[in-house]
Amino acid sequence: MVVPPDAAAFAVLGPLEEAIAGRQKELHAAKAALSAFTEIYTETRRKEEPPLTLLTGGELINRSLAAAVAACRTELLTAQPGGGRPPHALGEALERDLRLLGRGVRQQTIYQHTVRSHQATMSYIEQITDAGAEVRTLSEVFERMIICDRRVAFIPVSEERSVAALQVRHPALVRLLAQFFDNAWARSIPVHADSPSMRSSPTVTSDVQRAILLAVVSGETDDSIARRLGMSRRSVAEHIRKVSQRLGSSSRAQLGYLLATSGLLDPDGPAQTET
């Protein structure tokens, strides 16, 4: 008896298709079970991770930072003191940041006002803000800080940032660091890299000058002020020289006294000098 091809195909392939469908159901069930186990494992591992980890050496610090930043899913917060950054560091940061922004990660960065006169840093800022990042500046940034998804943070252990860093995972400490960042962000001034007026606005100039003069009153040296504000020692000395001429000061001690009594540092009387 001759059997039509369609009937023969149904007779032969039907059981195979049923078997495949059954195996697919088993596969989906196994995936669902493994997914549940994966979530449990991830949560358990997260709880097992130490709240504080000391990272020593530039290689380990950079590797840990790169892994945490690459794992960012929603938000990256960074505070970058020290003024303008070297071109090689900006190049590495640009590549990383554009990838993050392309994934929809929100990025907020705080620099010091002095980056507004640093061409390489401003070029980098223009590119990342075009891609959706937000950048603001303050006269003084408290310390370098990187916070990923408000779950893990990195802070330096000493002034020599490449020597050692602390990786923070304790929820309370990360929340505290994020609050420091949020408070600084609220006080900072937005940077619009395509707007020349924002590079040296009166507010920015006044903030920098007041920070320098307050440091003079406190007895800081030019070198100390320059390091803290992320600017050159020559720029600090020039600011101080102009104020000294304006007040008729003949010594550093006299300048500190005159600044403290002249009203230049009062909130209602911004300390501004001609540039």
C-alpha positions in Angstrom: 0.0 0.0 0.0 1.4 3.4 -1.1 1.3 6.0 1.7 1.1 9.7 0.7 4.2 11.7 1.6 2.3 14.1 3.9 0.9 11.2 5.9 4.3 9.5 6.1 5.9 12.8 7.2 3.2 13.3 9.9 3.6 9.7 11.1 7.4 10.0 11.3 7.9 13.7 12.4 4.9 14.0 14.8 6.5 12.0 17.6 9.7 13.8 17.1 8.0 17.2 17.3 6.1 16.1 20.4 9.4 15.0 22.0 11.1 18.3 21.1 8.2 20.3 22.5 8.5 18.2 25.7 12.2 18.8 25.9 11.6 22.6 25.4 9.2 22.6 28.3 11.8 20.9 30.4 14.4 23.4 29.2 12.3 26.4 30.2 11.5 24.8 33.6 15.3 24.2 34.2 16.1 27.8 33.1 13.5 29.2 35.5 14.9 27.1 38.4 18.4 28.1 37.6 17.4 31.7 37.4 15.9 31.5 40.9 19.1 29.9 42.2 21.2 32.6 40.4 19.2 35.3 42.2 19.7 33.6 45.6 23.4 33.1 44.9 23.9 36.7 43.8 22.1 38.0 46.9 24.1 35.7 49.2 27.4 36.7 47.6 26.4 40.4 48.0 25.9 39.8 51.7 29.2 38.0 52.0 31.1 40.8 50.3 33.2 42.7 52.9 31.8 46.2 53.8 35.3 47.7 53.5 38.2 46.5 51.3 41.6 48.1 51.2 43.0 48.2 47.7 46.8 48.7 47.5 48.7 49.6 44.3 47.6 51.3 41.2 47.0 48.1 39.2 44.6 46.6 41.8 42.8 50.0 42.3 42.3 50.5 38.6 41.1 46.9 38.0 38.6 47.1 40.8 37.4 50.5 39.7 37.0 49.4 36.1 35.0 46.3 37.2 32.6 48.4 39.4 32.1 51.1 36.7 31.5 48.5 34.0 28.9 46.9 36.2 27.0 50.2 36.7 23.4 50.0 35.6 21.7 53.2 36.6 24.0 56.0 38.0 27.7 57.0 38.3 28.7 59.8 40.6 32.2 61.1 40.6 34.0 64.0 42.4 37.3 64.9 40.8 39.5 67.4 42.7 42.9 68.7 41.4 41.9 70.9 38.5 42.6 69.9 34.9 43.3 66.3 34.2 46.2 64.9 32.0 45.2 64.1 28.4 45.9 60.3 28.8 43.5 60.1 31.8 40.9 62.1 29.9 41.2 59.8 26.9 40.6 56.7 29.0 37.7 58.4 30.9 36.1 59.5 27.6 36.0 56.0 26.2 34.5 54.6 29.4 32.0 57.4 29.9 30.6 57.3 26.4 30.0 53.5 26.8 28.2 54.1 30.0 26.1 56.9 28.7 25.3 54.8 25.6 23.8 52.2 28.0 21.6 54.9 29.6 23.6 55.2 32.8 23.1 58.7 34.4 26.4 60.4 35.1 27.1 63.3 37.4 30.6 64.7 37.9 31.9 67.5 40.1 35.2 69.3 39.2 36.8 72.4 40.6 36.2 75.7 39.0 39.8 75.8 37.7 39.0 73.2 35.0 37.1 75.9 33.2 40.4 77.3 32.0 41.9 73.9 31.1 41.3 73.3 27.4 41.8 69.5 27.4 39.4 68.9 30.3 36.8 71.3 28.8 37.0 69.4 25.5 36.3 66.2 27.3 33.4 67.8 29.2 31.9 69.0 26.0 31.9 65.5 24.5 30.4 63.8 27.5 27.7 66.5 28.1 26.8 66.2 24.5 26.2 62.5 25.2 24.0 63.2 28.2 26.4 63.6 31.2 26.0 66.4 33.8 29.0 68.3 35.0 29.3 71.0 37.6 32.1 72.8 39.4 32.9 74.1 42.9 35.8 76.2 44.2 36.9 73.3 46.3 36.0 69.6 46.0 36.1 67.7 49.3 38.0 64.6 47.9 38.1 62.2 45.0 35.1 59.9 45.1 33.4 57.4 42.8 30.0 55.9 43.6 28.4 53.2 41.4 24.6 52.8 41.6 24.8 54.0 45.3 25.9 50.5 46.2 29.7 50.6 46.1 32.0 53.6 46.5 35.8 54.3 46.2 37.7 56.8 48.1 41.5 57.4 48.5 43.3 56.5 51.7 45.9 59.3 51.5 46.8 62.3 49.4 48.8 60.0 47.1 45.7 58.5 45.5 47.6 55.8 43.5 49.0 54.2 46.6 45.8 52.9 48.2 42.1 53.2 48.1 39.1 52.0 50.1 36.3 50.1 48.5 33.1 50.8 50.5 30.1 48.5 50.3 28.5 49.1 53.7 25.0 50.5 52.8 25.1 53.2 55.6 28.6 54.4 54.6 27.7 54.5 50.9 24.6 56.4 51.7 26.6 58.9 53.7 29.1 59.4 50.9 26.3 59.9 48.4 24.7 62.5 50.7 28.0 64.4 50.7 28.0 64.3 47.0 24.4 65.4 46.7 25.0 68.4 49.0 28.0 69.4 47.0 26.1 69.0 43.7 23.4 71.3 45.0 25.9 74.0 45.7 27.9 73.6 42.5 27.6 75.5 39.2 26.7 73.8 35.9 29.2 73.7 33.1 28.1 74.3 29.6 31.2 73.6 27.6 29.8 75.3 24.5 29.1 78.6 26.3 32.3 80.6 26.7 30.7 82.8 29.4 30.3 79.8 31.7 34.1 79.3 31.7 34.8 82.4 33.7 31.5 83.7 35.0 31.5 86.3 37.8 30.2 83.7 40.3 33.0 81.3 39.4 35.7 84.0 39.6 34.3 85.2 43.0 34.2 81.7 44.4 37.8 81.0 43.5 39.0 84.4 44.8 37.2 84.0 48.1 38.6 80.5 48.6 42.1 81.8 48.0 41.7 84.8 50.4 40.1 82.7 53.1 43.1 80.4 52.9 45.4 83.4 53.2 43.6 84.5 56.4 44.0 81.0 57.7 47.7 81.2 57.2 48.1 78.7 54.3 51.0 78.8 51.9 50.7 79.4 48.2 51.7 75.8 47.5 49.0 74.5 49.9 46.3 76.7 48.4 47.3 75.7 44.9 47.1 72.0 45.7 43.7 72.3 47.4 42.1 74.4 44.7 43.6 72.6 41.8 45.5 75.5 40.2 49.0 76.6 39.7 51.1 78.3 42.4 51.7 81.2 40.0 48.0 81.8 39.6 47.5 81.8 43.4 50.4 84.2 43.8 49.0 86.5 41.2 45.6 86.6 42.9 47.2 87.5 46.2 49.5 90.1 44.6 46.5 92.0 43.1 44.6 92.0 46.4 47.8 93.1 48.3 48.1 96.0 45.9 44.4 96.9 46.3 44.6 96.9 50.1 48.1 98.4 50.3 49.5 95.5 52.1 53.3 95.1 52.5 53.4 91.6 54.1 51.5 88.4 54.2 50.6 88.9 57.9 49.3 92.4 57.2 47.3 91.1 54.2 45.6 88.5 56.4 44.7 91.2 58.9 43.4 93.6 56.2 41.4 90.8 54.6 39.8 89.9 57.9 38.8 93.5 58.6 38.1 94.9 55.1 34.8 93.3 54.4 36.1 91.7 51.2 35.2 88.3 52.5 31.7 89.1 53.7 28.9 87.3 52.0 27.5 90.7 50.8 30.9 91.8 49.5 32.3 89.3 47.0 36.1 89.3 46.9 36.8 90.2 43.3 40.0 91.5 41.7 40.8 92.5 38.2 42.1 89.7 36.1 
